[in-house]
Amino acid sequence: MLINIIDDQKKLKINKKLIEKQIKEILKAEKVKTDEVIVHFVDKKAIKKLHKQFFNDPSETDCITLPIDKPTDKQTIYHILGETFICTDVAYQNAKIYKTSVVYEITLYVIHTILHLIGYDDIKEKDVKVMREKEMYYLTLLKNKGIFTK
């Protein structure tokens, strides 16, 4: 499986090997098989542009998820689960607001976007509850496996 990490920002040094391990661990736990996942790390300007392009909303956001092939699609020759965009500028802002670390915020966004790619949603209240529970589960799992440090 290819975890294609594209670093298009300058604010934060991205530990690509760690992110790759995190994604593979989540997909393994969720029993999802794919050939590729694409993760972009971008700045505030880029995330605002993407948010406007895909959601007609020019505001900044922490992350954007664009599913490509459904986890259950078996007919594709090469399965791409999807593409995600994570904003490091927003991670810095949220770390200050929520009194967490930037690493924590980035890890949370990685988990959140992968959960979206495999079908979890957070529009309805009951779905938000499930999403938050899954996020906390994977934050703990990754920490226990030594592939996340707060």
N, C-alpha and C positions, 0 to 999 in steps of 0.2 A: 504494500500500500504506500502510495506517495502522499506525503503531507507537504504541499507546496507552500512555503511561507515566504511572502513578499514583504519586505520592509521598506516602505515608502515614507518614512518619517525620520526625524533626526533627534527627537527629544529623549528617547529611551533606547538603551542597548537591549535588543531582543535576544533572549536565549532560545534559539530555534530548536535545538536538540531537546530542551525541556518541554517546549510547547508541543513538539511532535510526540513525545512520550505521553503527555497529558491527553492529547487527542486520541492516540491509539488505545490508551487505557479506558477511556470513556466508551469508545466504539466497541471494544472487546466486551466490556461489562454490559453494554446494551445489545450485544450479539448482532451488530451491524457490520456487514462486509461491503467494502467499496474499493475502487482502484485509486481514487484520488479525492483529497479535500484541499481546497485552496484558502489560505488565510492571509489577508492583507493587514498590515499595520500602517495606519495613515494618520495624518495630522487633522486639525480642526477644519481647515479650509477644504480638504478633500472629502471629509465625512459630510460636511454641509452640502457640497456639490452632489454627492451620491444620494443623500437623503432627498434632495430636491428632484433629482433625476428619476429615482425609483418610487418615491412616495409622495411627490409633489409637496414636500415640506422642506423649506430651506433652513430649518433650525439644526443645531448640532445635536448629536446623539452619541451614545457610547459605542454602539455596534449595530451593524446591519448584516442580515443573513439572507442569502439568495440561494435557495435550494435549486438543484439542477435535476438530478435523478432521484426518485423516491427510493428509500432504503429497500423497498420490496421489489423494485424493478429488476427483473431477471433477464430481460430481452436485450439489454444493451451489451455491445461488445466490450466497451470500456465504460465503467460506471464511475461517474463523478458525482459525489454526494452533494457538493455545492461549494459556494464561495462565501466567505465572510470578510467583513471589514471591521477592524477594531481601532478606535481612536485613542491614541496614547495621551493626547491633550486632555480629553475628558476623563481618562483614568487618573491623571494627576489632580484634576479638579475634584473628582469624587472622593479620592483618597483623603483630601483635606476636609471635605464636607462630612464624610462618614467616619473620619478618624481611623482609617485603615491604611494600608500601604499600597503603593502603585502596583507592586507585584500581586497583591491580593486582588485588586481591581482587574488587572489584566487576566489573571487566572479565572476569575468569575466570568469575565466576558468570553473567554475561550469556552468555558463550560456552557454558558448560556447560548452561544451561537451554535455549538455542536448539538445541543439539545433541540434547538429550532430545526437544524438540518435533518434530524432524525424523526421529526414530527411533533415534538412538544410545542405547545402554544401558550401564550400568556395574555389573551384578550379577555376571556371570561374569567370571573372571579375564581371558579373552581379550578380552572386551568392554571391560573397564577399560583394557587396554593401548591399544585403538583410541581410546577416549574421550580418554585422556591425550595421545596423539599428535595428535589433532584439536585439542584445547585448545591445545597448544603451537604447532601450525601456525597457528591463528587469532590467538593472541597475537602471533606474529611478523608475520603478514600485516597485522594492524591497526596495529602499530607502524610497519612499513615504509610503510604508506599514510598515516601521520600522523594516525590516528584513535584512537590510544592512546599515552599517555605514562606511563612508569613512575614 
